[in-house]
Amino acid sequence: MAVKIRLARHGKKGYAFYHIVAADSRAPRDGKFIEKLGTYNPNTNPATIDLDFGKALDWLQKGAQPTDTCRAILSYKGVMYKKHLLGGVAKGAFTETEAEARFNKWMEAKAGKIEAKANKLATDAKSAEKARLAAEAKIKEERAAAIAEKKAAAKKAAPKKVAKKADKSEELAEDLGFEADGTVEQIEAVDAAEAVAENGAEMTDAEKVEAVEEKKAEECVAAAITGNTVTAPLPGRIIEFKVKVGDTVKAGQEIVVLEAMKMENSVTTDYAGTVKQILAHPGDNVATDAVLVEIV
C-alpha cells in the first residue's frame, strides 16, 4: 500500500483550512486517512502550521511520499532537513551530535526569519493605518477650510443684499406714498412682495399695503404671545371654538373643532390654565401649526 502525506480540506467556502494526514494514495482527497499529522491554515499571514514533528518524520522514514504542498510545509518546519541529516548520520558522514547541532542552528535561523517577517508585517500595517489617518485629517481640514471660506463669502455678501433690499424699499415707499427710511419693516415688506412675485402674481399697490400690514400684525401677535399655545395639527377650516376668553381649561380638554380632510377633528390642549386670547375665528382656514388659542 502506497502512503501519501497530503492535505484534507476543511472549513467553509472562501475560508478553507486543511488537515495534514497520512493516507492511502487510492483514497479520496477528503476521505479515509491513516493518521492525522497536523493542520495548515493559509488564511493567516504568515500561514499557521501546527505539525507533529515526530510523527511526520516517522512517516517520511517509512517511505511515505508527500505531495508538493506538503513537501513545502515539511521543509518549512524542518522535517525534510532533519530527514536529510539523519541520512548523513546513517552513512557515517557525521555524528548524531553534530547533526543535532546543525539542526538546532538551522531552526534558530528559521525562527529569526519568521519573526522578522511578522515584525515587518506589523510595521507595514501600522504605517498604512497612520497614512490613512493622515489622509482623513487632510480631507477634514480641506472641508473645514472650504466651509469657512463659504461662510466668509456669505457674510461679506450679506450687507450688499440688505442694501439692495433697502433700495427696493425706497421704490416701494414711493409707490405707496410714504417716506423711505430703509427700516427692517420696509425691507421685510420687500421680502413679502418678492415672495408673491415668485409665485407668479403681480401685486397692486393695495396688495402691497395689505402685505405690509399683515406682516406687521403677525409680528405684533407673535410678540404678544407669552403663554402656552394650542396649534392646528392639520391644515383645515375652523368649525367652532369650545371655549372663550377667560375660561378655565384642563389638560386634555377640547378647545377647537377643525374640519380637515373632509372630517371633523377635535383639537385638545396639553396645558391647564386660563384662555388669554383666541387668535382665529370660526370659518377661518388655517395652516399646520397655526396658533389658535393662548393659555396662561
C-alpha positions in Angstrom: 0.0 0.0 0.0 1.5 3.4 -1.1 1.1 6.0 1.6 1.0 9.7 0.8 1.3 12.7 3.1 -1.3 15.2 1.8 -3.9 17.8 2.7 -7.6 17.1 3.5 -9.8 20.2 3.0 -12.0 21.5 5.8 -13.6 24.8 6.6 -16.2 26.8 4.6 -16.4 28.3 1.2 -13.9 31.1 0.8 -12.2 30.2 4.1 -10.6 26.8 3.8 -8.1 25.2 6.2 -6.5 21.8 5.9 -5.6 18.7 7.9 -2.2 17.2 7.2 -2.8 13.5 7.0 -1.0 10.2 6.1 -3.4 8.3 3.8 -3.7 5.6 1.2 -2.9 7.1 -2.2 -6.0 5.4 -3.5 -8.4 7.1 -1.0 -10.3 10.2 -1.9 -8.8 13.6 -1.0 -11.2 14.3 1.9 -11.9 10.6 2.6 -10.5 8.0 5.0 -6.9 8.5 6.3 -4.5 6.5 8.4 -3.2 9.2 10.8 -3.6 13.0 11.2 -0.2 14.7 11.4 -1.3 18.4 11.9 -3.2 21.3 10.5 -2.4 24.1 7.9 -4.3 27.4 7.9 -3.3 29.6 4.9 -5.8 32.4 5.8 -3.3 34.0 8.2 -0.1 35.8 7.3 2.3 34.1 7.9 0.3 30.8 7.5 -0.4 28.9 10.7 1.1 25.4 10.7 0.6 23.0 13.6 2.6 19.9 12.9 3.5 16.8 15.0 7.2 16.8 14.0 7.9 13.2 15.3 5.0 11.6 13.5 5.8 13.4 10.2 9.4 12.4 10.4 8.5 8.8 11.2 6.2 8.5 8.1 8.9 10.0 5.9 11.4 7.5 7.1 8.9 4.7 6.4 8.7 5.8 2.8 5.5 8.0 2.7 5.6 10.4 -0.2 4.4 14.0 0.4 2.5 16.0 -2.2 4.2 19.2 -3.4 2.3 21.4 -1.0 3.0 19.1 1.9 6.7 18.8 0.9 6.9 22.6 1.1 5.2 22.6 4.6 7.5 19.9 5.9 10.5 21.7 4.5 9.3 24.9 6.2 9.0 23.2 9.6 12.4 21.5 9.2 11.2 17.9 8.8 12.8 17.4 5.4 16.1 18.8 6.7 16.0 16.6 9.7 15.5 13.5 7.5 18.4 14.6 5.4 20.7 14.9 8.4 19.7 11.5 9.8 20.5 10.1 6.3 24.0 11.6 6.7 24.4 10.0 10.2 23.3 6.6 8.8 26.0 6.9 6.1 28.7 7.9 8.7 29.2 11.4 7.2 29.0 13.0 10.7 27.9 12.1 14.1 24.4 12.3 15.6 25.5 15.1 17.9 26.8 17.2 15.0 23.5 16.5 13.1 21.6 17.8 16.1 23.8 20.9 16.4 23.3 21.7 12.7 19.5 21.2 13.0 19.3 23.5 16.1 21.3 26.2 14.3 19.0 25.9 11.2 15.9 26.2 13.4 17.2 29.3 15.2 17.9 31.0 11.8 14.5 29.9 10.6 12.8 31.3 13.7 14.6 34.6 13.2 13.4 34.9 9.6 9.8 34.2 10.7 9.9 36.8 13.5 11.4 39.3 11.1 8.6 38.8 8.6 6.0 39.1 11.4 7.6 42.3 12.6 7.7 43.7 9.1 4.0 42.9 8.5 3.1 44.6 11.8 5.2 47.7 10.9 3.6 47.9 7.5 0.1 47.7 8.9 0.9 50.5 11.4 2.4 52.6 8.6 -0.7 52.0 6.4 -3.0 53.0 9.3 -1.0 56.1 10.0 -1.1 57.1 6.4 -4.9 56.5 6.2 -5.5 58.7 9.3 -3.3 61.4 7.9 -5.2 61.4 4.6 -8.5 61.6 6.5 -7.2 64.5 8.6 -6.1 66.3 5.5 -9.6 65.8 3.9 -11.2 67.1 7.1 -9.0 70.2 7.1 -9.8 70.9 3.4 -13.5 70.6 4.1 -13.3 72.9 7.1 -11.4 75.4 5.1 -14.0 75.3 2.3 -16.8 75.8 4.8 -15.1 78.7 6.4 -14.4 80.3 3.1 -18.1 79.8 2.1 -19.3 81.4 5.3 -16.9 84.3 5.0 -18.1 84.9 1.4 -21.8 84.8 2.6 -21.0 87.2 5.5 -19.3 89.6 3.1 -22.2 89.4 0.7 -24.9 90.0 3.4 -24.5 93.8 3.7 -24.9 94.1 -0.1 -28.1 92.1 0.0 -29.5 94.2 2.8 -28.5 97.4 0.9 -30.2 96.1 -2.3 -33.4 95.4 -0.4 -33.2 98.9 1.2 -33.1 100.3 -2.3 -36.1 98.3 -3.2 -37.9 99.6 0.0 -37.4 103.1 -1.3 -39.1 102.2 -4.6 -41.9 100.5 -2.6 -42.2 103.6 -0.4 -42.5 105.8 -3.5 -45.3 103.5 -4.9 -47.2 103.6 -1.6 -46.7 107.3 -1.0 -44.7 107.3 2.3 -41.1 108.3 3.2 -38.5 105.6 2.8 -36.2 105.1 5.7 -34.7 101.7 5.0 -36.2 100.2 8.1 -36.5 96.5 8.8 -40.3 96.6 8.3 -39.9 98.1 4.8 -37.2 95.5 3.9 -39.5 92.7 5.1 -42.3 94.2 3.0 -40.0 93.8 0.0 -39.4 90.2 1.0 -43.2 89.7 1.1 -43.6 91.3 -2.3 -40.8 89.2 -3.8 -42.4 86.0 -2.4 -45.7 86.9 -4.1 -43.8 87.7 -7.3 -42.0 84.3 -7.2 -45.5 82.7 -7.1 -46.2 84.3 -10.5 -48.6 87.0 -9.2 -48.5 90.8 -9.8 -49.0 92.9 -6.7 -51.2 96.0 -6.9 -50.5 99.0 -4.6 -53.3 97.9 -2.3 -52.0 94.4 -2.1 -48.6 95.7 -1.2 -50.0 97.8 1.6 -52.0 94.8 2.8 -48.9 92.6 2.8 -47.1 95.2 4.9 -50.0 95.5 7.3 -50.4 91.7 7.6 -46.7 91.2 8.3 -46.8 93.8 11.0 -49.9 92.3 12.5 -48.3 88.8 12.6 -45.2 90.2 14.3 -47.3 92.0 16.9 -49.3 88.8 17.6 -46.1 86.7 17.9 -44.5 89.3 20.2 -47.7 89.4 22.4 -47.8 85.6 22.9 -46.1 84.7 26.2 -48.1 81.7 27.4 -48.7 78.2 26.2 -50.4 77.8 22.8 -52.9 75.4 21.1 -51.9 74.9 17.5 -53.6 73.3 14.5 -52.4 69.7 14.0 -53.5 69.7 10.3 -54.4 72.3 7.7 -58.1 72.9 7.6 -61.1 75.1 8.4 -62.2 76.1 11.9 -65.8 75.0 12.6 -66.2 76.3 16.2 -64.4 77.1 19.4 -65.4 75.3 22.5 -64.0 77.9 24.8 -64.0 81.7 25.1 -61.6 84.2 26.6 -61.4 83.9 30.4 -62.5 80.3 30.5 -60.5 77.9 32.8 -59.4 74.8 30.9 -57.9 71.5 31.9 -55.2 69.4 30.2 -56.9 67.2 27.6 -60.0 69.4 27.2 -61.4 70.0 23.8 -60.7 73.5 22.5 -61.5 73.7 18.8 -63.4 71.6 16.2 -61.4 71.6 13.0 -62.5 70.3 9.6 -59.6 68.7 7.9 -59.5 66.0 5.1 -63.4 66.1 5.0 -63.5 65.0 8.6 -64.2 66.8 11.9 -61.2 66.8 14.2 -61.2 67.6 17.9 -58.2 69.8 18.9 -57.3 69.5 22.6 -54.9 71.3 24.9 -51.9 69.8 26.7 -52.0 72.6 29.3 -54.2 73.7 32.1 -54.9 77.4 32.7 -57.0 80.3 31.6 -57.7 81.2 28.0 -56.0 84.6 27.4 -56.7 85.2 23.7 -58.3 83.4 20.7 -56.3 84.2 17.6 -58.7 82.9 14.9 -62.4 82.8 14.1 -64.9 80.2 13.0 -64.7 79.7 9.2 -61.0 80.7 9.0 -58.7 78.4 7.0 -55.6 77.7 9.0 -52.3 76.0 8.2 -50.5 73.3 10.2 -49.0 74.7 13.5 -51.1 77.9 13.2 -51.7 79.3 16.7 -55.4 79.1 17.6 -55.5 79.8 21.4 -53.1 81.2 24.1 -53.4 79.7 27.6 -51.8 81.2 30.7 
